[in-house]
Amino acid sequence: MDSNSTVIVVNRGERAPLLSSSPPITTEDDQIRPSLSGGCDTPSSPPNGDAAPKPTAAPSADPKQRLVSLDVFRGLTVALMILVDDAGGAFPSINHAPWFGVTLADFVMPFFLFSVGVSVALVFKRTPNKVAATKKVIFRTINLFLLGLVLQGGYFHGRNHLTYGVDINHIRWLGILQRISIGYFLAALSEIWLVSSIFVDSPRSYVKKYYMEWIIAILLSATYVSLVLGLYVPSWEFEAPSSNSTISSPQFLTKTETVQCEVRGSLDPPCNAVGMIDRILLGQGHLYNNPVYKRTKECSVNSPDYGPLPPNSPNWCLAPFDPEGLLSSIMAAVTCFVGMHFGQLFVHFKSHSQRILLCSTTSLVLVACGFFVQLIGMPFSKPLYTLSYMLLTAGVSGFTYILIYYIVDMQQFKMPFILFQWMGMNALIVYVLAAAELFPAFVHGFYWCSPENNLVNATESILQTIFHSKKWGTLAFVLLEILFWCLAAGFLHTRGIYIKM
């Protein structure tokens, strides 16, 4: 998760945040720059300091200092993705929850979306040319979507498969980068067109400046909840593998199965409105064929890991379902709006104590609301991206980021996080080469005697032998992999090379 020559460009001496709008739109990046009043609606102070901001009693962040914490947060998110993707099989407890519930892996996507929202607020704090900014956003959105389509659409077959190519009738239209592109598009356009030019000097003016964005976020949430709880889901059919395996290819030895639904408001795997909308609008052939509910007790004897079907398992265990579907992506986009709110707080409030207080309060409210929504009947579910899941994970994203900000930017305790900072500076290329397994697949292409004998598998096997454990050897291999990519990103940083869309 490339067609690098057409989608990714290399900049020397200038870095851009992962999946956020690039600096040429204005003259800004995601750096907090000084302004006459601490707001974002007045010109920047001249370098000679003639119009310096008025001093405040509380300690303030250096406005010329880039938010290192945002790079660290991005890098930590990419590292976490590599960890749960590659070690999740050995440690199912950190892998995605089979359907309901939240595990470590279920915070990766919200962390990505949250960081995108923060970057959007910082990049578009001034947009003197809204049309030019919109064109940049559209161009970046298309590039992200197409890159995601190439990486997760089925063209590349992964680490243990030395083949490529995809049947267009079965290409997967949606995926991780596609979801991020949707959230980015909605958040960026809102920041460009819906923010008024009101000068922020009080809580009331802050609300008046950004209330339209909050309305959009509420409307997106209300649309999701209304459709999930209100749509009638009829019974439906799908082509299932005839063999007793949860991971068999659906293109061979298939038979038609019928899933009995005839319900409204169900959140269970077979009969929810999220899956129904994707089946109608995208087509079953374009959905993900190995969804997480195949690890539920109903569908796997090795639950919470993948495994053979239990006796008398329901037929929907073999049905397709896309965890990055259309309706769930609407709710996922709201996480970008939450991140954007945090970025706006950083733009308008320069004091460390103000930022910590406001962001922590917001995070606490989000987490509390998430548990409340769960208690009234909508459980946490990453595949459905339920309202409760969005609120909980957005709140945890805020708490995590503000903790990193306190340690890295406020206390200046940076050295222990330098590896994550490097990875965050080049998060996109690390994601493409590592998380999307392009680099491991490339290395696998060089083998001796048979494809199983290659450097990647040999390294993992050696570590498993050293640790006398397949599980702990795999974990050591994954940690070594993360270290490798941190150092690779650090090398690019020392050469002034940053990859962006």
C-alpha positions in Angstrom: 0.0 0.0 0.0 2.8 1.6 -6.2 2.9 3.3 -9.1 5.5 5.6 -7.5 6.5 7.3 -10.7 3.0 8.7 -11.2 1.7 9.2 -7.7 4.6 9.9 -5.4 7.1 12.7 -5.9 10.3 13.3 -4.0 11.1 16.7 -2.5 14.5 17.7 -1.2 14.8 20.1 1.7 11.0 20.3 2.3 8.8 17.8 4.1 5.1 17.4 4.1 2.9 15.7 6.6 1.4 12.3 5.7 -1.8 12.7 3.7 -2.3 16.4 4.4 -2.3 19.3 1.9 1.1 20.4 0.8 2.6 23.8 1.6 2.5 25.3 -1.9 -1.2 25.9 -1.4 -0.5 29.0 0.7 3.0 29.5 2.0 2.3 27.4 5.0 2.9 23.9 6.2 1.7 22.3 9.4 4.0 24.6 11.4 2.4 27.0 13.9 3.6 30.4 12.8 3.4 33.7 14.8 0.6 36.1 14.2 -0.4 39.6 15.4 -3.0 38.3 17.8 -2.4 34.6 18.2 -5.3 34.0 15.8 -5.1 32.7 12.3 -6.9 35.5 10.4 -4.1 38.1 10.6 -0.8 38.3 8.6 2.3 36.7 10.0 4.7 38.9 11.9 7.7 40.1 9.9 11.0 38.5 10.7 12.4 41.6 12.5 9.7 41.2 15.1 8.2 44.7 14.7 4.7 43.3 15.2 5.5 40.6 17.7 2.6 39.0 19.6 1.9 40.4 23.1 3.5 38.5 25.9 1.2 36.3 28.0 1.5 35.3 31.6 1.3 31.6 30.9 4.2 29.8 29.2 3.6 29.5 25.5 4.8 27.3 22.7 7.4 28.7 20.4 5.3 29.7 17.3 8.3 29.1 15.0 8.8 25.5 16.2 7.3 22.8 14.1 5.1 20.4 16.1 7.5 17.5 16.5 4.8 15.7 18.3 2.7 15.4 15.2 5.6 13.7 13.4 6.1 11.4 16.4 2.3 10.6 16.4 2.4 9.7 12.7 5.4 7.6 13.1 4.0 5.8 16.1 0.8 5.1 14.1 2.7 3.5 11.2 4.9 1.5 13.6 1.7 0.3 15.3 0.2 -0.8 12.0 3.3 -2.8 11.2 3.2 -4.4 14.6 -0.4 -5.5 14.6 -0.4 -6.5 10.9 2.7 -8.7 11.1 2.5 -9.9 14.7 -1.3 -10.1 15.0 -1.3 -13.7 13.8 1.1 -14.7 16.6 -0.7 -12.6 19.2 -4.5 -12.6 18.3 -5.2 -10.4 21.3 -3.6 -7.4 19.6 -5.3 -8.2 16.3 -8.5 -6.6 15.2 -11.6 -7.5 17.3 -13.5 -10.2 15.4 -16.6 -7.9 15.3 -17.6 -6.2 18.5 -15.0 -4.7 21.0 -11.8 -2.8 20.7 -8.2 -4.1 20.6 -4.8 -2.4 20.0 -5.2 -2.8 16.2 -8.5 -1.0 16.2 -6.9 2.3 17.1 -4.6 2.4 14.0 -7.2 3.7 11.5 -8.6 6.4 13.9 -5.0 7.5 14.6 -4.3 8.0 10.9 -7.6 9.9 10.4 -7.0 12.0 13.5 -3.5 13.1 12.4 -4.9 13.9 8.9 -7.5 16.2 10.6 -4.8 18.0 12.7 -2.7 18.6 9.6 -5.6 19.9 7.6 -6.3 22.5 10.3 -2.6 23.6 10.4 -2.1 23.7 6.6 -5.3 25.6 5.8 -5.2 28.0 8.7 -4.9 30.6 5.9 -6.3 30.1 2.4 -6.0 33.3 0.5 -6.9 31.5 -2.8 -9.7 29.1 -2.1 -10.0 27.9 -5.7 -6.3 27.0 -5.9 -6.5 25.3 -2.5 -9.5 23.3 -3.7 -7.8 22.1 -6.8 -4.8 20.9 -4.7 -7.2 19.0 -2.4 -9.0 17.3 -5.3 -5.7 16.4 -6.9 -4.3 14.9 -3.7 -7.6 13.1 -3.0 -7.5 11.4 -6.4 -3.9 10.5 -6.0 -4.5 8.9 -2.6 -7.5 7.0 -3.8 -5.7 5.7 -6.9 -2.7 4.7 -4.9 -4.9 2.8 -2.5 -6.7 1.1 -5.4 -3.3 -0.1 -6.7 -2.1 -1.3 -3.3 -5.2 -2.9 -1.9 -7.4 -3.5 -4.9 -5.9 -6.9 -5.4 -3.2 -6.2 -8.0 -0.3 -7.0 -5.6 -0.8 -10.4 -4.0 1.4 -9.9 -0.9 4.4 -11.2 0.9 4.1 -14.9 0.2 2.8 -14.7 -3.4 5.2 -14.0 -6.2 2.4 -12.9 -8.6 0.5 -9.9 -9.5 -2.6 -8.9 -11.5 -6.3 -8.6 -10.7 -9.5 -9.5 -12.4 -11.4 -6.2 -12.9 -14.6 -8.0 -12.0 -13.2 -8.6 -8.5 -11.0 -5.5 -7.9 -11.6 -4.1 -4.4 -12.6 -0.5 -4.8 -12.2 0.6 -1.2 -9.3 0.3 1.3 -7.3 2.2 3.9 -5.9 4.9 1.7 -9.3 5.3 -0.1 -11.0 5.8 3.3 -8.3 8.4 4.3 -8.8 10.2 1.0 -12.5 10.5 1.6 -12.0 11.9 5.1 -9.3 14.2 3.9 -11.5 15.5 1.1 -14.5 16.3 3.3 -12.4 17.8 6.1 -10.2 19.9 3.8 -13.1 21.3 1.8 -14.9 22.2 5.0 -11.8 24.0 6.3 -11.4 25.9 3.0 -15.0 26.9 2.4 -17.0 26.8 5.6 -14.7 28.7 8.0 -15.6 32.3 8.3 -13.1 35.2 8.5 -14.1 36.1 12.0 -11.2 37.2 14.3 -11.0 34.8 17.2 -10.6 36.6 20.5 -13.1 34.7 22.7 -14.9 31.4 23.0 -17.9 32.9 21.3 -15.9 34.1 18.3 -14.2 30.6 18.1 -17.6 28.9 17.9 -18.9 31.4 15.3 -15.8 30.8 13.2 -16.1 27.0 13.1 -19.7 26.1 13.9 -20.5 25.1 10.2 -17.8 22.4 10.4 -19.4 21.1 13.6 -22.8 21.0 11.8 -21.3 19.0 9.0 -19.8 16.5 11.4 -23.1 16.1 13.2 -24.9 15.7 9.9 -22.5 13.0 8.8 -23.0 11.2 12.1 -26.8 11.5 12.0 -26.8 10.2 8.4 -24.8 7.2 9.4 -26.9 6.4 12.5 -30.2 6.9 10.6 -29.2 4.6 7.8 -27.8 1.9 10.1 -30.8 1.8 12.4 -33.5 2.7 9.9 -32.8 0.7 6.7 -34.6 -2.5 6.1 -32.2 -5.4 5.2 -33.8 -8.1 3.1 -32.4 -11.6 2.7 -29.6 -11.9 0.2 -27.5 -14.4 -1.7 -23.8 -14.8 -2.3 -21.4 -17.2 -4.0 -19.5 -19.2 -1.3 -16.6 -21.7 -1.6 -17.8 -25.2 -1.4 -14.8 -26.4 0.7 -14.9 -26.1 4.5 -12.3 -23.3 4.8 -12.6 -19.6 5.9 -9.8 -18.6 3.6 -10.5 -20.4 0.4 -10.7 -18.4 -2.8 -14.3 -17.6 -3.8 -13.6 -18.0 -7.5 -13.4 -21.8 -7.5 -16.0 -24.5 -6.6 -18.6 -22.0 -5.5 -22.2 -22.5 -4.6 -25.1 -20.1 -4.0 -25.9 -19.5 -0.4 -28.9 -17.5 1.0 -28.6 -15.4 4.2 -31.9 -14.9 5.9 -32.3 -11.4 7.3 -35.6 -9.5 6.9 -34.6 -7.2 9.8 -34.1 -3.5 10.5 -31.4 -2.0 12.7 -29.2 -5.1 13.1 -25.5 -4.7 13.8 -24.6 -8.3 13.5 -22.3 -9.5 10.7 -24.8 -10.9 8.2 -27.7 -8.4 8.3 -26.4 -4.9 8.8 -27.1 -1.9 6.6 -23.4 -1.2 6.1 -22.8 -4.4 4.3 -26.1 -4.1 2.4 -25.2 -0.7 0.9 -21.8 -2.0 -0.2 -23.4 -5.0 -1.9 -25.8 -2.8 -3.8 -23.5 0.0 -4.8 -20.2 -1.7 -5.1 -21.2 -5.2 -5.9 -20.3 -8.4 -4.0 -17.4 -9.1 -6.3 -15.7 -5.9 -5.2 -15.8 -6.5 -1.5 -13.1 -7.9 0.9 -13.3 -11.7 0.9 -11.5 -12.3 4.3 -13.4 -10.1 6.8 -12.6 -10.1 10.5 -15.9 -11.9 11.4 -14.3 -15.1 10.1 -12.5 -15.0 13.4 -15.6 -15.1 15.5 -16.6 -18.1 17.5 -19.4 -18.8 15.0 -16.9 -19.0 12.2 -13.6 -20.3 13.5 -12.5 -23.1 15.8 -9.4 -21.0 16.6 -11.3 -17.9 17.5 -10.2 -15.1 18.0 -7.8 -16.2 15.2 -8.6 -17.6 11.8 -9.3 -21.3 11.5 -11.5 -24.0 10.1 -15.3 -23.6 10.3 -16.9 -25.1 13.4 -19.6 -27.7 13.0 -23.0 -26.3 12.0 -21.5 -22.8 11.4 -23.7 -20.2 9.7 -23.4 -19.8 6.0 -22.6 -16.1 6.3 -19.2 -17.0 7.6 -18.0 -17.3 4.0 -19.7 -14.1 2.8 -17.7 -11.0 1.7 -17.7 -7.8 3.7 -15.7 -4.6 3.3 -14.3 -3.1 6.5 -13.7 0.1 4.7 -17.1 0.4 3.1 -19.0 3.4 1.9 -21.3 4.0 4.9 -18.7 3.3 7.5 -16.4 5.7 5.7 -18.9 8.5 6.3 -18.6 8.0 10.1 -14.8 7.5 9.7 -14.6 11.0 8.1 -15.9 12.5 11.4 -12.6 11.4 13.0 -10.9 13.8 10.6 -13.2 16.6 11.8 -12.3 15.8 15.4 -8.6 16.0 14.6 -9.2 19.2 12.7 -10.8 20.6 15.9 -7.6 19.8 17.8 -5.5 21.5 15.2 -7.7 24.6 15.4 -7.1 24.7 19.1 -3.4 24.6 18.5 -3.7 27.5 16.0 -5.6 29.8 18.2 -4.2 29.0 21.6 -0.5 29.4 22.1 -0.1 28.6 25.7 0.9 25.1 26.6 -1.5 25.0 29.5 -4.4 26.1 27.4 -3.7 23.5 24.8 -3.4 20.7 27.3 -6.5 21.7 29.2 -8.8 22.2 26.1 -7.6 19.1 24.3 -7.8 16.9 27.4 -11.3 18.1 28.1 -12.4 17.5 24.6 -10.9 14.0 24.7 -12.6 13.2 28.0 -16.0 14.3 26.6 -15.5 12.1 23.5 -14.6 9.0 25.5 -17.4 9.5 27.9 -19.9 9.9 25.0 -18.5 6.8 23.4 -19.2 4.7 26.5 -22.6 6.3 26.8 -23.6 5.4 23.2 -22.4 1.9 23.8 -24.6 1.6 27.0 -27.7 2.7 25.1 -27.3 0.0 22.5 -24.6 0.7 19.9 -21.5 -1.4 20.7 -18.0 -0.6 19.6 -17.3 -2.1 16.2 -14.4 -1.2 13.9 -15.8 -3.0 10.8 -19.0 -1.0 11.1 -17.2 2.1 12.4 -20.1 2.7 14.8 -20.8 6.0 16.5 -19.6 4.7 19.8 -16.4 3.4 18.3 -15.7 6.7 16.5 -16.2 8.7 19.8 -14.1 6.3 21.8 -11.2 6.1 19.4 -11.2 9.8 18.6 -11.0 10.6 22.3 -8.2 8.1 22.8 -6.4 9.6 19.7 -6.7 13.0 21.4 -5.4 11.8 24.7 -2.5 10.0 23.0 -1.5 13.0 20.9 -1.7 15.5 23.8 0.5 13.1 25.9 3.1 13.0 23.1 2.8 16.8 22.8 3.4 17.2 26.5 6.5 15.0 26.5 8.0 16.0 23.1 7.1 19.7 22.5 6.4 20.9 26.0 9.1 19.1 28.0 11.4 18.9 25.0 12.1 15.2 25.7 12.7 14.4 22.0 15.7 12.0 21.7 13.9 8.8 22.9 11.3 9.4 20.2 13.7 10.3 17.3 13.0 7.0 15.5 9.3 7.6 15.4 9.9 11.2 14.4 11.9 10.1 11.4 9.2 7.6 10.5 6.6 10.3 10.8 8.5 12.5 8.4 8.3 9.9 5.7 5.2 8.0 6.9 3.8 7.6 3.4 6.7 5.8 1.8 7.1 3.5 4.9 3.4 2.7 4.7 3.6 1.9 1.0 6.8 -0.2 1.2 6.3 -1.9 4.7 2.6 -2.0 5.6 1.5 -2.7 2.0 4.3 -5.3 1.8 5.8 -4.1 -1.4 9.4 -4.3 -0.1 9.0 -7.8 1.5 7.4 -9.0 -1.7 10.4 -7.6 -3.7 12.9 -9.3 -1.3 10.9 -12.6 -1.6 11.6 -12.5 -5.4 15.2 -13.4 -4.6 15.2 -17.0 -3.3 17.2 -20.2 -3.6 15.7 -23.5 -4.8 12.1 -22.5 -3.9 10.2 -19.3 -3.1 10.0 -20.2 0.6 13.8 -20.0 0.9 14.3 -16.2 1.0 16.0 -13.7 3.2 12.8 -12.5 4.9 11.6 -16.0 5.9 15.1 -17.0 6.8 15.5 -14.1 9.2 12.2 -14.8 10.9 13.1 -18.5 11.2 16.4 -17.8 12.8 14.8 -15.5 15.4 12.2 -18.1 16.2 15.0 -20.6 16.7 17.0 -18.2 18.9 13.9 -17.5 21.1 12.8 -21.1 21.0 9.3 -19.9 20.3 7.5 -19.2 17.0 5.4 -16.5 18.7 8.2 -14.6 20.4 10.5 -15.0 17.5 7.9 -13.5 15.2 7.6 -10.5 17.6 11.3 -10.0 17.6 11.3 -10.1 13.8 8.5 -7.5 13.6 10.3 -5.2 16.1 13.5 -5.6 14.0 11.4 -4.7 10.9 10.1 -1.5 12.6 13.6 -0.5 13.6 14.8 -1.1 10.0 12.1 1.2 8.6 12.8 3.9 11.3 16.4 3.9 10.3 15.5 3.9 6.6 13.3 7.0 7.2 16.1 8.6 9.2 18.5 8.1 6.3 16.0 9.8 4.0 15.8 12.6 6.5 19.5 13.1 6.6 19.5 13.4 2.8 16.7 15.9 2.9 14.4 13.5 1.0 10.7 13.5 1.9 8.0 11.5 0.0 4.6 13.1 -0.5 1.6 12.8 -2.8 
